[in-house]
Every structure is written in structure tokens, then in C-alpha cells.
Amino acid sequence: MSTAIWPPIAPDELKRAESDSLARELAWLLDHLQETLAGFKEALEECKALLAPTEPGSTLAMSSVRSEAVKGYINRVGTMIVKGSLVLRLRHYSPTQLAINATHPLILPTLSSLRELLNQSLDCIDITCWTGDRTSAPYISSQLRLLHGLLGEAHSSLKGTAAAQADRESWLRPVDANHFQPPLPDNLSLDFSIQEASIVLTIRVLESADAAPDIRSRFATVFLTKRAEHDEEDLRFNYNGTEVKVKEKVKIESADPNLMAAMAKLAALEHAVGMARCCLAVVMEEDVEEIERLTA
């Protein structure tokens, strides 16, 4: 079965008709994208509200699951940890209790960067809708590409994928000891990060890189029974100007409901913007393979 135009028309006239039809479809799509962008802006504002510094914030338990090594909580408001208390009972450190200094809150750089990315995304939408030429397909396509990149970066920051791999040794830049009460000693490192929309606390007990091993470690080495206690045991680091080894390492994760909601919204937004890019590329008769790969 086949289709044909009746009465038949000349090839040149058919080509003009196809071009006119494609132009009308492109004009309709560009007009429809203005409504779509308004929806994107509303969703982005919802994401931004989830990160807003509004009380009471998110109170999260920060406790080790199978031991009494760490027990406590933190309170996150916006991009900062403003309150918290941690009781540490580590194997290689005397029992101690630490509190977040309320007058010197701890800033989470990942969330500060995320808030900036959301602001840039909102600015991108406003410029696209109100400043640029909304009837120019190449312009709208370039703005959607920019928005797609910003959303992808924002989503990745909450997942902790690329940023975590690129900055795995951020703990080597110690935070101000006055963030804690009592102030943090030189041989104890507390590092807060974001992974899969969870607040991750990594505690490290440090010792000089030239320190002699204890008796237990000596016996274990002699009788070949020594097992690695953590993934950084045999590594040396330059911490605060001193060559150190990590004697003990404890990692705790606590899922943050607001960050989980924001990550889900950003994932959906990233996919929706990718689909909008694909639709526009098809009508513009451009290659969509790369866009489809990014939105898969």
C-alpha cells in the first residue's frame, strides 16, 4: 500500500509545500517552548525552595550503624550546618564529644555551588523568554543546550559523581577548627560531603607518617595476619603542612529528604530539557544522536 498526492503536483511545488509546512511546524514549536520554559522555571523555583535557608531546616541522625563509634545529629539550614552534636568513641582516639559552633556554622561548598547553578539556570530561562529572539530556532537551541548543561551539573553535584571523583582529597584542606566546640585538634579530621543526596561525614584519626606501628600491628605483620582496616591505610598525605597517615577512618551517611526531593526534580528536569532539545533538533533537521545519548 502506498500514498500519493492527487492531483499530482510538480516536484518544485512539492518541495516548496514541504518547506512551508516545516516552517509552520517550527514556528508552532518555538511558540510552544515558551510555555514549556515557564514550566521549567516553576520546577527550578521549587528546587531552590528546598535548599532555602528556612527554619527549622533538616535534622539528621549521624550515627554509625553497627557500632558505638559515632552517635549524634546535625541540623542543616540552607547551605550550612548550623547545629549538631557528635559523641566519638573511636578505637584509636580517646572518647570525646564535639558540637557545631552556632556562631560559626559550617558551610557545605557543594550546596553553595548547587544554589549558584540553580540561579544561573533561572537566569538562562529569563534571558531566553524575555531578552533574546524567541522566534530564532538557532538561538533557542543554544539556550536549551546551555540550560541542559547547567541542570546536568546540578544533578551530578547532588549525586556526588564527577565532583566527588575530581575532589576526593578535599579533606586535606582542613576546615577552621573553630567550627567545632571544643576546637578540632590537629590529629582529628571531620569532613562533610554530599553523596546520593545524603550528608556524608568522614572521620579520620591521623598520625605522623613516620610514627612507629603499635604492638598489635607489629605482631599482625610478623604473623601475616594483618588486614587493611580502611582504604587509605597505606597512603601518605600532606595534611596542613605535615606528612600524615590515616590511622582510623569512619564514614557515616544520612539521607536528607529535601536533597532527595531536589535531586529527583533535577533529574526529571534534565530529561525534559533533553527531550525539548531533541524535538527542536528534529524539526531543524539536525543530528539528534548526541542529544539522545545525553538524555538516555
TALINUR-V909735 format. One record per helix or strand. SS is the DSSP state (H for helix, E for strand). FROM is the first residue (numbers start at 1). TO is the last residue. If there is no record, write none. Layout:
BEGIN
SS;FROM;TO
SS;FROM;TO
END
This chain:
BEGIN
H;11;50
E;58;61
E;70;77
E;80;88
E;96;100
E;106;107
H;109;131
H;137;159
H;162;166
H;170;172
H;177;179
E;180;181
E;188;195
E;198;208
H;215;222
E;236;239
E;242;255
H;257;283
H;289;295
END
